[in-house]
Amino acid sequence: MKLLPEKCAILVSLCATLARGFQVQTSSGYIKGHASTEHSDVDEFLGIPFGKAPIGSLRFQPPVKYESQDEFVANRYGYTCVQSPATVNASQPENWQNIARSQQEYTNYTSEDCLNLNVWSKRKRPGTCSKKLKPVLMYFYGGGFHSGSGNDPSYNGAIFAQQQDVVFVTFNYRLGIFGFSGAPGLTQNVALLDQRLAVEWVRDNIRGFGGDPNRISIFGHRAGGASVDFYDFAFYQDPIIAGVVPMSGSVNAFGRRFENTSQAGWTETAKLLNCSITSDAETATCMQNADAQTLLSASLKASKVVSSQLDTAAQLYAGITSLFGPTIDNKTVFANYTDRVNAGQLSRVPAILGFNNDEACFFTESGRLPNKPEVVLGVNEAVFACPLQWGATWRANAGVPTWKYLYEGAYPNLYAPACPGKPWHGQELYVIFNSSELATGYAATPAELAGGEYWRNALATFASNTSKGLTTNSSQIQWPEFGDSKGQAAVTLGGNSTFEEVAPDLEWTVPCYTPRLRYGAPNF
């Protein structure tokens, strides 16, 4: 087979880039990376700007693409988006205190100039150059839409690049009032547009890092899981992506804000900042000129005031995430996702969805939920199990290749007194990224390390060929499709010596078919 001249030129350029290492030309400039300290055969590119600093008149506005032809030395993480610093609770177990200390590494380094991303890619051996591009995994972090960062050292992607030979990407998006202002007359949910801009950057530039722009899979956890699900519906006409993995989060998971609730938060914040001026435009200008930390502090106070006026259930869900979060605008966040599915308005890219055995334990352990059996059960069902069940059912019924899991792994260094022997919300991330010892200060067991290898292999296998997903491949991972001839089968992970086991799905999700839980967490 003969290659066209233009394709030959692309391959020659790519081979030269990969052989040289560390240097890639992108729309953000000439990016100079370095060898990863964790894996010396992996090139690491940190803090690459993809959006202009959303400051001044750009605050609360949709992101603007960053473009440059200058050299950029990508040798350190960029700023994390503005948020409250992580705090250490002395009453919690030492491993949980250590996790909070590890989070202080990035929450103490914040700025509004935070729209940056990180790339990890395994370098080719000298003298070799494959024309085959690598699948791309792009991680959306969680944190209730008010905290978190792609710069969290626990999400370092070098291990994925080294072991699975994928190109791995993390990035930042705006949080709290900066990403979900609720301001009347302004574009809503600009944080979700930050996410879209990051995906567009990856599409346009990832080839230079050895990645395949036609094989980008996005996966996220917590609010990041909800984000990738929002993305799947909002951009269904031009998804860019080839696969989606919402983990412990979905469009129906945390409750969406009504416009009047979000506006109430904005109005209360403006009042606290003496920005309640005659017109909406003047108020917005005043808020754009406020000091970032002062604005953050006022928004947190306003959130408490407005949340206290909600009904009891809404207060609970607002406490799990944030008052300033995804708001129904019927552009990026919709009022009724069942209607969207029935109208065929989802991207139809293959999907993996799943949740942990005891998600709510995270919130009881951290004091954000009362440790009462009825509350724990209610949150586990309404926020996690049932929304993800419906997400899988929607896709399977629409003929979209879909796989579903329940995670049951529990390990000593990730122990939580509120749920001994069970995995809490976010626990598996430390297993997936092999970062539990870094975060907790306690070594991982061999079983935990093996579980991490399984997870990384599964995600990379899916990204390699999403249409086949986890059903037919050469990696010995054999998951049945959800809704195939075996019925609504799903896979339990981490609960036995082989790590995976196919199980009937209905035993987990019978309550989801009752009217009380049919649509997940209520909007507020």
NORGI-V713086 format. One record per pair of residues at least 24 apart in sequence whose C-alpha atoms are under 7 Angstrom apart, sorted by the first residue. I is the first residue (numbers start at 1). J is the second residue. D is the distance in whole Angstrom. If there is no record, write none. Layout:
i={I,I}
j={J,J}
d={D,D}
//
This chain:
i={11,14,15,18,18,19,19,21,24,24,25,26,27,27,28,28,28,28,29,29,29,29,29,29,30,30,30,30,31,31,31,31,32,32,32,33,33,33,34,36,38,39,39,41,41,42,42,42,42,42,42,42,43,43,43,43,44,44,44,45,45,45,45,45,46,46,46,46,46,46,46,47,47,47,47,47,47,47,48,48,48,48,49,49,49,50,50,50,50,51,53,53,53,53,54,54,55,56,56,57,59,59,60,60,60,60,61,61,62,62,62,63,63,77,78,78,79,79,79,79,79,80,80,80,80,80,80,80,80,80,81,81,81,81,81,81,81,81,82,82,82,82,83,83,83,95,95,95,95,96,98,98,98,99,99,102,103,106,106,114,115,115,116,116,117,117,117,118,118,118,119,119,119,120,120,120,120,120,120,121,121,121,121,121,122,122,122,133,133,133,134,134,134,134,134,135,135,135,135,135,135,135,135,136,136,136,136,136,136,136,136,136,137,137,137,137,137,137,137,137,138,138,138,138,138,138,139,139,139,139,139,140,140,140,140,140,141,141,141,142,142,142,142,143,143,144,144,144,144,144,145,145,145,145,145,145,146,146,146,147,154,154,154,154,155,156,160,164,164,166,167,176,176,177,177,180,180,180,181,181,182,182,182,183,183,184,184,188,188,189,189,214,215,215,215,216,216,216,217,217,217,217,217,218,218,218,219,219,219,220,220,220,221,221,221,221,222,222,222,223,225,225,226,226,230,230,232,232,233,233,233,234,234,236,236,236,237,239,242,242,243,243,243,243,243,244,244,244,244,245,245,245,246,246,247,247,247,248,248,248,249,250,250,252,252,252,252,253,253,253,253,253,254,254,254,255,255,255,255,255,256,256,256,256,256,257,257,257,257,257,257,258,258,258,258,259,259,261,262,262,264,265,265,265,268,269,269,269,272,273,314,319,320,341,348,349,350,350,350,350,350,351,351,351,352,352,352,353,353,353,353,353,354,354,354,354,355,355,355,355,355,356,356,356,356,356,356,357,357,357,357,357,358,358,358,359,359,360,360,361,361,361,361,362,362,364,365,365,382,382,382,383,383,385,386,386,386,386,387,387,396,396,401,401,402,402,403,403,403,404,404,404,405,405,405,405,406,406,406,407,407,407,408,408,408,408,409,409,409,411,413,413,413,413,432,451,451}
j={131,208,129,123,124,124,126,123,208,209,208,205,67,68,66,67,68,69,67,68,69,70,71,72,69,70,71,72,71,72,73,74,72,73,74,73,74,75,75,158,158,158,162,122,123,120,121,122,123,158,161,162,120,121,122,123,119,120,121,74,75,118,119,120,74,75,76,77,117,118,119,74,76,77,78,116,117,118,74,116,117,118,115,116,117,115,116,198,201,115,112,113,114,115,112,113,112,288,289,288,178,288,178,179,181,190,187,190,187,190,193,193,194,151,114,116,109,110,111,113,114,106,107,109,110,111,114,149,151,172,110,111,112,114,172,173,174,175,110,111,112,175,107,146,147,413,414,440,441,440,439,440,441,439,440,439,152,151,152,172,172,173,171,172,170,171,172,169,170,171,168,169,170,157,158,161,167,168,169,161,166,167,168,209,161,162,165,210,211,212,166,167,210,211,212,166,167,211,212,215,216,463,464,166,167,168,211,212,215,216,217,463,166,167,168,169,216,217,218,463,168,169,170,217,218,219,169,170,218,219,220,170,219,220,221,224,220,221,224,221,222,223,224,222,223,222,223,320,321,322,175,176,223,321,322,325,175,176,322,175,430,433,435,439,433,433,456,457,460,460,211,324,325,299,324,324,325,326,266,324,262,263,266,263,266,263,280,327,329,326,327,242,241,242,463,241,242,243,241,242,243,244,463,243,244,245,244,245,246,245,246,247,246,247,248,249,247,248,249,249,249,250,250,251,332,333,346,347,345,346,347,331,332,345,346,347,347,347,349,466,349,350,351,463,466,349,350,351,352,351,352,353,352,353,353,354,355,354,355,384,384,387,388,387,519,520,521,383,384,387,520,521,317,383,521,317,521,522,523,524,326,327,328,523,524,325,326,327,328,523,524,327,328,523,524,327,328,524,324,327,306,302,303,306,302,298,299,302,298,298,524,368,368,394,400,400,400,401,402,466,467,401,402,403,402,403,404,388,392,403,404,405,388,404,405,406,384,385,405,406,407,406,407,408,423,424,425,406,407,408,422,423,422,423,424,424,425,424,425,418,419,424,425,424,425,418,416,418,517,520,521,520,521,509,509,512,517,520,519,520,482,483,467,481,481,482,481,482,490,482,490,491,490,491,492,493,491,492,493,492,493,494,492,493,494,495,493,494,495,448,440,442,443,444,456,494,499}
d={6,6,6,6,6,6,6,7,6,7,7,6,5,6,6,5,5,7,7,5,4,5,6,6,6,6,4,6,6,5,6,6,6,5,6,6,5,6,6,7,7,7,7,6,6,7,6,4,6,6,7,6,6,5,6,6,6,5,7,5,6,6,5,6,5,6,5,5,7,4,7,6,6,5,4,5,5,6,6,5,5,6,6,4,6,6,6,6,7,5,7,4,7,7,6,6,6,6,6,6,7,6,6,7,6,7,7,7,7,5,6,7,6,6,7,6,6,5,6,7,5,6,7,6,5,6,5,6,7,7,5,6,6,5,7,7,6,7,5,5,6,7,7,7,6,7,7,5,7,7,6,5,7,5,5,6,7,7,6,6,6,6,6,6,6,4,6,6,5,6,6,5,7,6,6,6,6,5,7,5,7,5,7,6,5,6,6,5,5,5,5,6,6,5,5,5,6,6,6,5,6,6,5,6,5,6,6,7,6,5,6,7,7,6,5,6,6,5,6,7,6,5,6,6,5,6,6,5,6,5,5,7,6,4,7,5,6,6,5,5,5,4,4,7,6,7,5,7,4,6,5,6,6,6,7,6,5,5,6,7,7,7,5,7,6,7,7,7,6,7,6,5,6,7,5,5,5,6,6,7,4,5,6,6,6,7,7,7,7,6,7,7,7,5,7,5,5,7,6,5,4,6,6,6,5,6,6,4,6,6,6,6,6,5,6,6,7,5,5,6,4,6,4,5,7,7,6,6,6,5,6,7,5,6,5,4,7,6,6,7,5,5,6,7,6,7,7,5,7,6,5,6,7,5,6,5,6,6,5,6,6,6,6,5,7,5,6,4,6,6,6,6,6,6,6,7,5,5,4,7,6,6,6,5,6,7,6,4,6,6,5,6,6,7,6,6,6,7,6,7,7,6,6,6,5,6,5,5,6,7,6,7,7,7,6,7,6,5,6,6,6,7,5,6,6,5,6,6,7,6,5,7,6,5,5,6,6,7,7,5,6,6,5,6,6,7,7,7,6,5,6,6,6,6,5,5,4,7,7,6,6,5,7,5,5,7,7,6,6,5,5,6,5,7,7,5,7,6,7,5,7,6,7,7,6,6,5,5,7,6,5,6,5,5,6,7,6,5,6,6,5,6,7,6,5,5,7,4,6,7,7,5,7,6,6,7,7}
//
